Amino acid sequence: MKAIGKFILLDLNEFEDWLNMQNITRKIKLIQQHHTYVPAYKHFKNENHFKLCKSMEKSHLERGFAEIAQNFTIFPDGKIMVCRNINTIPAGIKGANSNGICIENVGNFDIGKDTMTPVHRDTIISINKALLANLNLTANDQSIVYHHWYDLTLGKRISEEGTGTTKSCPGTDFFGGNTINSFNSNFLPLL
């Protein structure tokens, strides 16, 4: 574990201990999945975890956010950065933040872009399992959500794939795709 200011860098084996020590004071019902798009894998240099998170926070502040948007950032080497206090509502998905936790996965996981490393993949799965257990949530497409499933303008979950104004986030190739069907077929069975 290493900390610089509010940013805390953890190994996967440290994350669950850290999570179990937290006094969570707000109701959390959603675990949001995102990809950073930029920074992508080419920007990650195996030792610039803090630099990348500080850069993301600078970008978020310039967009009018109070601080970095996400609660957690997961890196290609499997390290996890605590970025925003777990009791602070994230700025991840319009309409789905008040009871949410935001996870940013460093990379661009649209088809033909970054190929997720095995350790990154394993860490994403492990962190979601740990959060589900700690928050006493059942793994399904209501407790784990993709940014793509929400209309950016209306801040509502879309009822039909391909409708509304959406992002590709967490990527068109994130665990096989960013649709609800892809989630249920590919990501959910891993949890």
C-alpha positions as CSV (number, residue, x, y, z in Angstrom):
1,M,0.0,0.0,0.0
2,K,1.2,3.5,-0.9
3,A,-0.6,6.7,-0.4
4,I,-0.1,10.2,-1.8
5,G,-2.7,12.6,-0.4
6,K,-6.2,11.0,-0.8
7,F,-4.9,8.6,-3.5
8,I,-4.2,5.1,-2.1
9,L,-2.6,2.4,-4.3
10,L,-3.3,-1.2,-3.3
11,D,-2.5,-4.6,-4.5
12,L,-5.4,-7.0,-5.0
13,N,-4.5,-8.9,-1.8
14,E,-4.7,-5.6,0.1
15,F,-8.0,-4.4,-1.4
16,E,-10.3,-6.7,0.5
17,D,-8.7,-5.9,3.8
18,W,-8.9,-2.2,3.0
19,L,-12.6,-2.6,2.0
20,N,-13.5,-4.5,5.2
21,M,-12.0,-1.7,7.3
22,Q,-14.3,0.9,5.8
23,N,-17.2,2.3,7.6
24,I,-19.7,2.7,4.8
25,T,-22.3,5.2,5.8
26,R,-24.4,5.5,2.6
27,K,-26.6,3.0,0.8
28,I,-24.8,1.6,-2.2
29,K,-26.9,-0.5,-4.7
30,L,-24.9,-0.1,-8.0
31,I,-21.4,-0.9,-9.0
32,Q,-20.6,1.1,-12.2
33,Q,-18.2,-0.2,-14.8
34,H,-16.3,2.3,-17.0
35,H,-13.2,2.5,-19.1
36,T,-11.0,5.5,-19.2
37,Y,-10.6,5.5,-23.0
38,V,-7.9,8.1,-22.4
39,P,-5.6,7.3,-20.7
40,A,-5.3,4.0,-22.7
41,Y,-2.8,1.2,-22.2
42,K,-0.2,3.1,-24.2
43,H,-0.2,5.8,-21.5
44,F,0.4,3.4,-18.7
45,K,4.1,3.0,-17.8
46,N,3.9,0.5,-14.9
47,E,4.9,3.2,-12.3
48,N,2.7,6.2,-13.2
49,H,-0.4,5.2,-11.3
50,F,-0.5,8.4,-9.3
51,K,0.4,10.6,-12.2
52,L,-2.5,9.2,-14.3
53,C,-5.0,9.6,-11.5
54,K,-3.9,13.2,-10.8
55,S,-4.2,13.9,-14.5
56,M,-7.7,12.4,-14.6
57,E,-8.7,14.6,-11.6
58,K,-7.3,17.7,-13.3
59,S,-9.5,16.9,-16.4
60,H,-12.5,16.3,-14.2
61,L,-12.0,19.5,-12.3
62,E,-11.8,21.4,-15.6
63,R,-15.2,19.8,-16.5
64,G,-16.6,21.3,-13.3
65,F,-16.5,18.2,-11.1
66,A,-15.7,18.7,-7.4
67,E,-12.9,16.1,-7.6
68,I,-12.0,13.0,-9.5
69,A,-15.2,11.2,-10.6
70,Q,-14.4,7.6,-9.7
71,N,-14.1,5.9,-6.4
72,F,-11.7,3.3,-7.8
73,T,-9.3,3.0,-10.7
74,I,-8.0,-0.4,-11.8
75,F,-4.7,-0.5,-13.8
76,P,-3.4,-3.0,-16.5
77,D,-0.9,-4.3,-13.9
78,G,-3.8,-5.3,-11.5
79,K,-3.2,-2.4,-9.0
80,I,-6.1,-0.6,-7.6
81,M,-6.2,3.1,-6.7
82,V,-8.7,4.5,-4.2
83,C,-9.5,7.9,-5.7
84,R,-12.6,9.1,-4.1
85,N,-13.9,8.3,-0.6
86,I,-16.2,5.3,-0.7
87,N,-18.8,7.4,1.2
88,T,-18.7,10.2,-1.4
89,I,-21.1,9.9,-4.3
90,P,-19.2,9.4,-7.6
91,A,-19.7,11.4,-10.8
92,G,-19.8,8.4,-13.1
93,I,-23.3,8.0,-14.6
94,K,-25.9,10.7,-14.8
95,G,-29.0,9.4,-13.0
96,A,-27.1,6.5,-11.3
97,N,-24.7,8.1,-8.9
98,S,-26.5,8.6,-5.6
99,N,-26.4,4.9,-4.7
100,G,-23.4,4.0,-6.9
101,I,-19.7,3.2,-6.7
102,C,-17.7,4.1,-9.8
103,I,-14.9,1.9,-11.1
104,E,-12.7,3.2,-13.9
105,N,-10.7,0.6,-15.7
106,V,-7.6,2.2,-17.4
107,G,-7.8,1.4,-21.1
108,N,-9.8,1.7,-24.3
109,F,-11.8,-1.5,-24.5
110,D,-13.7,-0.7,-27.7
111,I,-13.2,-3.4,-30.4
112,G,-9.8,-3.2,-32.0
113,K,-8.2,-1.1,-29.3
114,D,-6.6,-2.2,-26.0
115,T,-6.4,-6.0,-25.2
116,M,-7.1,-6.4,-21.5
117,T,-4.2,-8.1,-19.7
118,P,-5.0,-11.3,-17.7
119,V,-4.1,-9.6,-14.4
120,H,-6.3,-6.6,-15.2
121,R,-9.2,-9.0,-16.1
122,D,-8.7,-11.0,-12.9
123,T,-8.5,-7.9,-10.7
124,I,-11.8,-6.5,-12.2
125,I,-13.5,-9.7,-11.5
126,S,-12.1,-10.0,-7.9
127,I,-12.9,-6.4,-7.0
128,N,-16.5,-6.7,-8.2
129,K,-16.9,-10.0,-6.2
130,A,-15.5,-8.3,-3.1
131,L,-17.8,-5.3,-3.4
132,L,-20.8,-7.5,-4.0
133,A,-20.0,-9.5,-0.9
134,N,-19.2,-6.5,1.3
135,L,-22.3,-4.5,0.2
136,N,-24.5,-7.6,0.4
137,L,-25.6,-7.3,-3.2
138,T,-26.7,-10.1,-5.6
139,A,-24.7,-10.2,-8.9
140,N,-27.0,-9.2,-11.7
141,D,-27.6,-6.5,-14.3
142,Q,-29.3,-4.3,-11.7
143,S,-26.4,-4.3,-9.2
144,I,-23.6,-4.1,-11.7
145,V,-24.2,-1.6,-14.5
146,Y,-22.4,-0.3,-17.6
147,H,-22.3,3.3,-18.5
148,H,-23.5,2.4,-22.0
149,W,-26.9,1.4,-20.6
150,Y,-27.7,5.0,-19.6
151,D,-28.9,7.9,-21.8
152,L,-26.3,10.7,-21.3
153,T,-28.9,13.5,-21.7
154,L,-31.9,12.0,-19.8
155,G,-29.8,10.3,-17.1
156,K,-32.1,7.3,-17.3
157,R,-31.4,3.7,-18.0
158,I,-32.4,2.9,-21.6
159,S,-35.0,0.2,-22.0
160,E,-33.9,-0.9,-25.4
161,E,-30.4,-1.5,-26.8
162,G,-29.4,1.0,-29.4
163,T,-31.7,3.8,-28.3
164,G,-30.9,7.1,-26.7
165,T,-27.6,9.1,-26.5
166,T,-25.0,6.7,-25.1
167,K,-21.3,6.2,-24.8
168,S,-19.6,2.9,-25.6
169,C,-18.2,2.8,-22.1
170,P,-16.9,0.4,-20.6
171,G,-16.1,-0.5,-24.2
172,T,-17.6,-2.5,-27.1
173,D,-15.2,-5.4,-26.3
174,F,-15.3,-5.2,-22.4
175,F,-15.7,-8.8,-21.4
176,G,-17.2,-9.5,-24.8
177,G,-19.3,-6.4,-25.3
178,N,-21.1,-3.5,-23.6
179,T,-24.7,-4.7,-24.0
180,I,-26.9,-6.1,-21.3
181,N,-26.9,-9.5,-23.2
182,S,-23.1,-9.4,-23.4
183,F,-22.9,-8.7,-19.6
184,N,-25.3,-11.5,-18.8
185,S,-23.5,-14.0,-21.1
186,N,-19.9,-13.0,-20.4
187,F,-19.2,-11.0,-17.3
188,L,-22.0,-12.2,-14.9
189,P,-21.0,-15.9,-15.0
190,L,-17.5,-14.8,-13.7
191,L,-19.0,-13.3,-10.6
